[in-house]
């Protein structure tokens, strides 16, 4: 997981236009979407315009959501490869 409580104070994000101008993002928490083989193919994240200290439970919930989304996307891909109509 990557958690940034205040993007203005984080050198990786402080100069980002998303931080320095509208929407003036301040907080970020994100976790990767991982395939069953460990390949990262996306991210689930939450953003806020206020400085927000994320609790461990928030990150754990985000990780659980990422696992569900990754599993669902993999299942959808397998069904599509097998010729099953995916809606």
NORVEN-V409378 format. One record per backbone hydrogen bond with DSSP energy under -0.5 kcal/mol. NH is the residue of the N-H (numbers start at 1). CO is the residue of the C=O. If there is no record, write none. Layout:
# NORVEN-V409378
nh=<NH & NH>
co=<CO & CO>
This chain:
# NORVEN-V409378
nh=<2 & 4 & 5 & 7 & 9 & 10 & 11 & 13 & 14 & 16 & 19 & 20 & 21 & 24 & 25 & 26 & 27 & 28 & 29 & 30 & 31 & 33 & 34 & 35 & 38 & 41 & 42 & 44 & 45 & 46 & 48 & 52 & 54 & 59 & 60 & 61 & 62 & 63 & 64 & 65 & 66 & 67 & 68 & 69 & 70 & 71 & 72 & 73 & 74 & 75 & 76 & 77 & 78 & 79 & 80 & 81 & 82 & 83 & 84 & 87>
co=<30 & 28 & 3 & 26 & 6 & 7 & 9 & 10 & 10 & 13 & 16 & 16 & 17 & 21 & 18 & 48 & 48 & 4 & 46 & 2 & 44 & 42 & 32 & 39 & 35 & 33 & 33 & 31 & 43 & 29 & 27 & 5 & 52 & 55 & 56 & 57 & 58 & 59 & 60 & 61 & 62 & 63 & 64 & 65 & 66 & 67 & 68 & 69 & 70 & 71 & 72 & 73 & 74 & 75 & 76 & 77 & 78 & 80 & 79 & 85>
